[in-house]
Amino acid sequence: MAISQGIRKTTTRRKTTKKVKELVKYSWEGQAYVLDLSQDRVYRNWMAIETNRGVSIIGAYKASLSA
């Protein structure tokens, strides 16, 4: 089998688009939170909330949008 050398594939680089953080202030059960909807994270006083509670808060926010 002959191996052809000298043939190279050139790749084109595409500009990556920066994700714009979509931060939303939301009040749930008497606490004020900031929701980062692009990464599905929840912050209180700019400290991340544990995942289980964060999922509940984001779920409540999305449910309130559809209502």
Gaussian input, Z-matrix of N, CA and C with variables (Angstrom, degrees):
# hf/3-21g

backbone

0 1
 N
 C     1     B1
 C     2     B2     1     A1
 N     3     B3     2     A2     1     D1
 C     4     B4     3     A3     2     D2
 C     5     B5     4     A4     3     D3
 N     6     B6     5     A5     4     D4
 C     7     B7     6     A6     5     D5
 C     8     B8     7     A7     6     D6
 N     9     B9     8     A8     7     D7
 C    10    B10     9     A9     8     D8
 C    11    B11    10    A10     9     D9
 N    12    B12    11    A11    10    D10
 C    13    B13    12    A12    11    D11
 C    14    B14    13    A13    12    D12
 N    15    B15    14    A14    13    D13
 C    16    B16    15    A15    14    D14
 C    17    B17    16    A16    15    D15
 N    18    B18    17    A17    16    D16
 C    19    B19    18    A18    17    D17
 C    20    B20    19    A19    18    D18
 N    21    B21    20    A20    19    D19
 C    22    B22    21    A21    20    D20
 C    23    B23    22    A22    21    D21
 N    24    B24    23    A23    22    D22
 C    25    B25    24    A24    23    D23
 C    26    B26    25    A25    24    D24
 N    27    B27    26    A26    25    D25
 C    28    B28    27    A27    26    D26
 C    29    B29    28    A28    27    D27
 N    30    B30    29    A29    28    D28
 C    31    B31    30    A30    29    D29
 C    32    B32    31    A31    30    D30
 N    33    B33    32    A32    31    D31
 C    34    B34    33    A33    32    D32
 C    35    B35    34    A34    33    D33
 N    36    B36    35    A35    34    D34
 C    37    B37    36    A36    35    D35
 C    38    B38    37    A37    36    D36
 N    39    B39    38    A38    37    D37
 C    40    B40    39    A39    38    D38
 C    41    B41    40    A40    39    D39
 N    42    B42    41    A41    40    D40
 C    43    B43    42    A42    41    D41
 C    44    B44    43    A43    42    D42
 N    45    B45    44    A44    43    D43
 C    46    B46    45    A45    44    D44
 C    47    B47    46    A46    45    D45
 N    48    B48    47    A47    46    D46
 C    49    B49    48    A48    47    D47
 C    50    B50    49    A49    48    D48
 N    51    B51    50    A50    49    D49
 C    52    B52    51    A51    50    D50
 C    53    B53    52    A52    51    D51
 N    54    B54    53    A53    52    D52
 C    55    B55    54    A54    53    D53
 C    56    B56    55    A55    54    D54
 N    57    B57    56    A56    55    D55
 C    58    B58    57    A57    56    D56
 C    59    B59    58    A58    57    D57
 N    60    B60    59    A59    58    D58
 C    61    B61    60    A60    59    D59
 C    62    B62    61    A61    60    D60
 N    63    B63    62    A62    61    D61
 C    64    B64    63    A63    62    D62
 C    65    B65    64    A64    63    D63
 N    66    B66    65    A65    64    D64
 C    67    B67    66    A66    65    D65
 C    68    B68    67    A67    66    D66
 N    69    B69    68    A68    67    D67
 C    70    B70    69    A69    68    D68
 C    71    B71    70    A70    69    D69
 N    72    B72    71    A71    70    D70
 C    73    B73    72    A72    71    D71
 C    74    B74    73    A73    72    D72
 N    75    B75    74    A74    73    D73
 C    76    B76    75    A75    74    D74
 C    77    B77    76    A76    75    D75
 N    78    B78    77    A77    76    D76
 C    79    B79    78    A78    77    D77
 C    80    B80    79    A79    78    D78
 N    81    B81    80    A80    79    D79
 C    82    B82    81    A81    80    D80
 C    83    B83    82    A82    81    D81
 N    84    B84    83    A83    82    D82
 C    85    B85    84    A84    83    D83
 C    86    B86    85    A85    84    D84
 N    87    B87    86    A86    85    D85
 C    88    B88    87    A87    86    D86
 C    89    B89    88    A88    87    D87
 N    90    B90    89    A89    88    D88
 C    91    B91    90    A90    89    D89
 C    92    B92    91    A91    90    D90
 N    93    B93    92    A92    91    D91
 C    94    B94    93    A93    92    D92
 C    95    B95    94    A94    93    D93
 N    96    B96    95    A95    94    D94
 C    97    B97    96    A96    95    D95
 C    98    B98    97    A97    96    D96
 N    99    B99    98    A98    97    D97
 C   100   B100    99    A99    98    D98
 C   101   B101   100   A100    99    D99
 N   102   B102   101   A101   100   D100
 C   103   B103   102   A102   101   D101
 C   104   B104   103   A103   102   D102
 N   105   B105   104   A104   103   D103
 C   106   B106   105   A105   104   D104
 C   107   B107   106   A106   105   D105
 N   108   B108   107   A107   106   D106
 C   109   B109   108   A108   107   D107
 C   110   B110   109   A109   108   D108
 N   111   B111   110   A110   109   D109
 C   112   B112   111   A111   110   D110
 C   113   B113   112   A112   111   D111
 N   114   B114   113   A113   112   D112
 C   115   B115   114   A114   113   D113
 C   116   B116   115   A115   114   D114
 N   117   B117   116   A116   115   D115
 C   118   B118   117   A117   116   D116
 C   119   B119   118   A118   117   D117
 N   120   B120   119   A119   118   D118
 C   121   B121   120   A120   119   D119
 C   122   B122   121   A121   120   D120
 N   123   B123   122   A122   121   D121
 C   124   B124   123   A123   122   D122
 C   125   B125   124   A124   123   D123
 N   126   B126   125   A125   124   D124
 C   127   B127   126   A126   125   D125
 C   128   B128   127   A127   126   D126
 N   129   B129   128   A128   127   D127
 C   130   B130   129   A129   128   D128
 C   131   B131   130   A130   129   D129
 N   132   B132   131   A131   130   D130
 C   133   B133   132   A132   131   D131
 C   134   B134   133   A133   132   D132
 N   135   B135   134   A134   133   D133
 C   136   B136   135   A135   134   D134
 C   137   B137   136   A136   135   D135
 N   138   B138   137   A137   136   D136
 C   139   B139   138   A138   137   D137
 C   140   B140   139   A139   138   D138
 N   141   B141   140   A140   139   D139
 C   142   B142   141   A141   140   D140
 C   143   B143   142   A142   141   D141
 N   144   B144   143   A143   142   D142
 C   145   B145   144   A144   143   D143
 C   146   B146   145   A145   144   D144
 N   147   B147   146   A146   145   D145
 C   148   B148   147   A147   146   D146
 C   149   B149   148   A148   147   D147
 N   150   B150   149   A149   148   D148
 C   151   B151   150   A150   149   D149
 C   152   B152   151   A151   150   D150
 N   153   B153   152   A152   151   D151
 C   154   B154   153   A153   152   D152
 C   155   B155   154   A154   153   D153
 N   156   B156   155   A155   154   D154
 C   157   B157   156   A156   155   D155
 C   158   B158   157   A157   156   D156
 N   159   B159   158   A158   157   D157
 C   160   B160   159   A159   158   D158
 C   161   B161   160   A160   159   D159
 N   162   B162   161   A161   160   D160
 C   163   B163   162   A162   161   D161
 C   164   B164   163   A163   162   D162
 N   165   B165   164   A164   163   D163
 C   166   B166   165   A165   164   D164
 C   167   B167   166   A166   165   D165
 N   168   B168   167   A167   166   D166
 C   169   B169   168   A168   167   D167
 C   170   B170   169   A169   168   D168
 N   171   B171   170   A170   169   D169
 C   172   B172   171   A171   170   D170
 C   173   B173   172   A172   171   D171
 N   174   B174   173   A173   172   D172
 C   175   B175   174   A174   173   D173
 C   176   B176   175   A175   174   D174
 N   177   B177   176   A176   175   D175
 C   178   B178   177   A177   176   D176
 C   179   B179   178   A178   177   D177
 N   180   B180   179   A179   178   D178
 C   181   B181   180   A180   179   D179
 C   182   B182   181   A181   180   D180
 N   183   B183   182   A182   181   D181
 C   184   B184   183   A183   182   D182
 C   185   B185   184   A184   183   D183
 N   186   B186   185   A185   184   D184
 C   187   B187   186   A186   185   D185
 C   188   B188   187   A187   186   D186
 N   189   B189   188   A188   187   D187
 C   190   B190   189   A189   188   D188
 C   191   B191   190   A190   189   D189
 N   192   B192   191   A191   190   D190
 C   193   B193   192   A192   191   D191
 C   194   B194   193   A193   192   D192
 N   195   B195   194   A194   193   D193
 C   196   B196   195   A195   194   D194
 C   197   B197   196   A196   195   D195
 N   198   B198   197   A197   196   D196
 C   199   B199   198   A198   197   D197
 C   200   B200   199   A199   198   D198

   B1=1.4506
   B2=1.5182
   B3=1.2677
   B4=1.4494
   B5=1.5192
   B6=1.2946
   B7=1.4613
   B8=1.5226
   B9=1.2960
   B10=1.4557
   B11=1.5173
   B12=1.2672
   B13=1.4500
   B14=1.5193
   B15=1.2929
   B16=1.4521
   B17=1.5124
   B18=1.3113
   B19=1.4624
   B20=1.5173
   B21=1.3078
   B22=1.4619
   B23=1.5109
   B24=1.2877
   B25=1.4509
   B26=1.5226
   B27=1.2819
   B28=1.4574
   B29=1.5230
   B30=1.2891
   B31=1.4566
   B32=1.5174
   B33=1.2849
   B34=1.4573
   B35=1.5165
   B36=1.2761
   B37=1.4553
   B38=1.5109
   B39=1.3055
   B40=1.4503
   B41=1.5081
   B42=1.2838
   B43=1.4562
   B44=1.5241
   B45=1.3016
   B46=1.4509
   B47=1.5166
   B48=1.2926
   B49=1.4570
   B50=1.5116
   B51=1.2946
   B52=1.4523
   B53=1.5152
   B54=1.3302
   B55=1.4504
   B56=1.5190
   B57=1.2800
   B58=1.4519
   B59=1.5131
   B60=1.3172
   B61=1.4506
   B62=1.5186
   B63=1.2887
   B64=1.4525
   B65=1.5203
   B66=1.3262
   B67=1.4557
   B68=1.5225
   B69=1.3220
   B70=1.4564
   B71=1.5226
   B72=1.3271
   B73=1.4582
   B74=1.5190
   B75=1.3330
   B76=1.4653
   B77=1.5238
   B78=1.3011
   B79=1.4586
   B80=1.5181
   B81=1.3450
   B82=1.4631
   B83=1.5161
   B84=1.3067
   B85=1.4616
   B86=1.5360
   B87=1.3187
   B88=1.4586
   B89=1.5154
   B90=1.3047
   B91=1.4598
   B92=1.5234
   B93=1.3080
   B94=1.4634
   B95=1.5308
   B96=1.3123
   B97=1.4643
   B98=1.5197
   B99=1.3219
   B100=1.4594
   B101=1.5174
   B102=1.3289
   B103=1.4581
   B104=1.5171
   B105=1.3228
   B106=1.4564
   B107=1.5245
   B108=1.3233
   B109=1.4523
   B110=1.5231
   B111=1.3190
   B112=1.4553
   B113=1.5265
   B114=1.3278
   B115=1.4608
   B116=1.5192
   B117=1.3247
   B118=1.4677
   B119=1.5233
   B120=1.3271
   B121=1.4602
   B122=1.5109
   B123=1.3231
   B124=1.4552
   B125=1.5222
   B126=1.3388
   B127=1.4653
   B128=1.5238
   B129=1.3122
   B130=1.4593
   B131=1.5172
   B132=1.3210
   B133=1.4695
   B134=1.5288
   B135=1.3198
   B136=1.4614
   B137=1.5239
   B138=1.3293
   B139=1.4642
   B140=1.5246
   B141=1.3082
   B142=1.4613
   B143=1.5279
   B144=1.3099
   B145=1.4610
   B146=1.5279
   B147=1.3318
   B148=1.4618
   B149=1.5294
   B150=1.3073
   B151=1.4600
   B152=1.5252
   B153=1.3282
   B154=1.4658
   B155=1.5208
   B156=1.2968
   B157=1.4648
   B158=1.5289
   B159=1.3316
   B160=1.4563
   B161=1.5141
   B162=1.3286
   B163=1.4609
   B164=1.5258
   B165=1.3255
   B166=1.4691
   B167=1.5234
   B168=1.3290
   B169=1.4672
   B170=1.5275
   B171=1.3299
   B172=1.4684
   B173=1.5232
   B174=1.3288
   B175=1.4595
   B176=1.5199
   B177=1.3405
   B178=1.4645
   B179=1.5189
   B180=1.3278
   B181=1.4770
   B182=1.5268
   B183=1.3338
   B184=1.4703
   B185=1.5385
   B186=1.3320
   B187=1.4606
   B188=1.5220
   B189=1.3391
   B190=1.4567
   B191=1.5292
   B192=1.3337
   B193=1.4714
   B194=1.5244
   B195=1.3160
   B196=1.4564
   B197=1.5283
   B198=1.3271
   B199=1.4775
   B200=1.4992
   A1=110.24
   A2=115.01
   A3=119.80
   A4=109.60
   A5=115.29
   A6=120.28
   A7=107.35
   A8=115.41
   A9=118.60
   A10=109.40
   A11=116.07
   A12=121.12
   A13=108.93
   A14=115.50
   A15=119.26
   A16=113.14
   A17=117.57
   A18=119.89
   A19=107.49
   A20=115.23
   A21=120.87
   A22=109.30
   A23=114.58
   A24=118.42
   A25=107.55
   A26=115.24
   A27=118.77
   A28=108.57
   A29=114.28
   A30=118.53
   A31=108.74
   A32=114.03
   A33=118.55
   A34=108.52
   A35=116.54
   A36=120.83
   A37=109.03
   A38=113.45
   A39=119.14
   A40=108.93
   A41=113.99
   A42=118.02
   A43=108.55
   A44=115.12
   A45=118.10
   A46=108.59
   A47=114.08
   A48=118.16
   A49=108.73
   A50=115.53
   A51=119.73
   A52=109.05
   A53=114.71
   A54=118.66
   A55=108.68
   A56=114.46
   A57=119.93
   A58=107.28
   A59=115.96
   A60=119.16
   A61=109.38
   A62=114.55
   A63=120.89
   A64=107.11
   A65=115.66
   A66=121.29
   A67=109.83
   A68=115.18
   A69=121.71
   A70=108.14
   A71=116.19
   A72=120.04
   A73=108.26
   A74=115.88
   A75=120.92
   A76=109.52
   A77=116.38
   A78=121.67
   A79=108.52
   A80=116.54
   A81=121.89
   A82=108.88
   A83=115.96
   A84=123.81
   A85=111.90
   A86=116.35
   A87=121.82
   A88=115.06
   A89=119.45
   A90=123.47
   A91=109.59
   A92=116.01
   A93=121.22
   A94=109.00
   A95=116.14
   A96=122.55
   A97=109.60
   A98=115.44
   A99=122.14
   A100=106.16
   A101=116.39
   A102=121.96
   A103=109.60
   A104=116.20
   A105=122.26
   A106=106.31
   A107=116.67
   A108=121.34
   A109=113.25
   A110=118.04
   A111=119.60
   A112=111.37
   A113=117.66
   A114=120.93
   A115=112.84
   A116=117.41
   A117=123.04
   A118=111.58
   A119=115.96
   A120=121.78
   A121=109.87
   A122=115.09
   A123=121.50
   A124=107.95
   A125=115.80
   A126=121.61
   A127=109.77
   A128=115.83
   A129=122.04
   A130=105.42
   A131=116.20
   A132=122.43
   A133=110.51
   A134=116.13
   A135=125.64
   A136=112.99
   A137=116.23
   A138=122.43
   A139=107.18
   A140=116.94
   A141=120.68
   A142=110.64
   A143=115.41
   A144=122.94
   A145=107.96
   A146=116.97
   A147=120.13
   A148=110.32
   A149=116.08
   A150=122.55
   A151=113.01
   A152=117.68
   A153=119.63
   A154=111.51
   A155=116.70
   A156=120.49
   A157=110.13
   A158=116.76
   A159=120.96
   A160=112.49
   A161=116.54
   A162=120.79
   A163=109.86
   A164=116.59
   A165=120.52
   A166=111.17
   A167=116.23
   A168=120.55
   A169=110.46
   A170=116.81
   A171=119.83
   A172=110.26
   A173=117.03
   A174=120.62
   A175=111.93
   A176=116.49
   A177=120.39
   A178=110.81
   A179=116.91
   A180=120.66
   A181=110.70
   A182=117.14
   A183=120.10
   A184=111.01
   A185=116.58
   A186=119.56
   A187=111.09
   A188=117.00
   A189=119.78
   A190=111.36
   A191=117.43
   A192=120.10
   A193=110.85
   A194=116.54
   A195=119.54
   A196=112.18
   A197=116.58
   A198=119.25
   A199=112.20
   D1=134.50
   D2=179.60
   D3=-93.30
   D4=133.52
   D5=177.67
   D6=-102.48
   D7=120.95
   D8=-179.76
   D9=-82.47
   D10=122.84
   D11=178.86
   D12=-107.79
   D13=155.80
   D14=178.88
   D15=95.74
   D16=-8.15
   D17=178.29
   D18=-96.47
   D19=119.76
   D20=-179.17
   D21=-124.34
   D22=140.30
   D23=172.89
   D24=-89.82
   D25=133.59
   D26=176.30
   D27=-99.73
   D28=137.82
   D29=178.62
   D30=-103.99
   D31=144.30
   D32=177.10
   D33=-97.94
   D34=137.03
   D35=178.17
   D36=-93.28
   D37=132.02
   D38=177.78
   D39=-104.65
   D40=146.27
   D41=176.13
   D42=-71.08
   D43=131.24
   D44=177.48
   D45=-86.53
   D46=140.42
   D47=178.33
   D48=-87.74
   D49=136.46
   D50=179.26
   D51=-77.71
   D52=135.69
   D53=176.63
   D54=-75.96
   D55=129.13
   D56=177.60
   D57=-89.26
   D58=123.67
   D59=179.77
   D60=-71.36
   D61=129.28
   D62=177.91
   D63=-103.71
   D64=98.11
   D65=-178.62
   D66=-98.95
   D67=132.34
   D68=-176.96
   D69=-130.01
   D70=131.95
   D71=173.52
   D72=-83.77
   D73=134.51
   D74=-176.15
   D75=-145.16
   D76=136.26
   D77=178.19
   D78=-107.86
   D79=127.19
   D80=-177.94
   D81=-140.75
   D82=125.61
   D83=-179.10
   D84=52.86
   D85=42.01
   D86=175.85
   D87=79.19
   D88=3.20
   D89=178.46
   D90=-111.89
   D91=145.80
   D92=177.43
   D93=-96.32
   D94=129.33
   D95=-179.04
   D96=-126.85
   D97=159.21
   D98=170.99
   D99=-117.13
   D100=124.31
   D101=-178.73
   D102=-101.99
   D103=129.35
   D104=172.81
   D105=-101.05
   D106=96.37
   D107=-173.14
   D108=-73.03
   D109=-22.20
   D110=-179.76
   D111=-73.27
   D112=-28.35
   D113=179.70
   D114=-116.09
   D115=4.79
   D116=-178.49
   D117=53.30
   D118=53.06
   D119=177.16
   D120=-122.53
   D121=153.13
   D122=-178.92
   D123=-125.56
   D124=133.85
   D125=-179.26
   D126=-124.11
   D127=142.63
   D128=169.38
   D129=-127.69
   D130=121.51
   D131=-173.65
   D132=55.08
   D133=37.55
   D134=178.73
   D135=59.74
   D136=24.90
   D137=170.79
   D138=-112.10
   D139=134.22
   D140=-177.59
   D141=-66.57
   D142=142.35
   D143=178.53
   D144=-92.20
   D145=150.73
   D146=178.72
   D147=-58.83
   D148=152.50
   D149=-169.91
   D150=-60.24
   D151=-46.47
   D152=-176.34
   D153=-60.12
   D154=-44.17
   D155=-179.74
   D156=-70.84
   D157=-37.37
   D158=179.04
   D159=-61.99
   D160=-39.49
   D161=178.33
   D162=-64.12
   D163=-39.89
   D164=178.49
   D165=-64.12
   D166=-41.28
   D167=-177.94
   D168=-68.21
   D169=-44.88
   D170=178.98
   D171=-64.89
   D172=-38.08
   D173=176.81
   D174=-62.10
   D175=-41.94
   D176=178.25
   D177=-65.67
   D178=-38.38
   D179=178.52
   D180=-64.06
   D181=-46.80
   D182=-178.26
   D183=-67.79
   D184=-33.46
   D185=176.63
   D186=-67.26
   D187=-35.89
   D188=179.28
   D189=-70.62
   D190=-25.29
   D191=177.29
   D192=-71.45
   D193=-38.21
   D194=-176.33
   D195=-78.97
   D196=-17.39
   D197=-178.27
   D198=-79.46

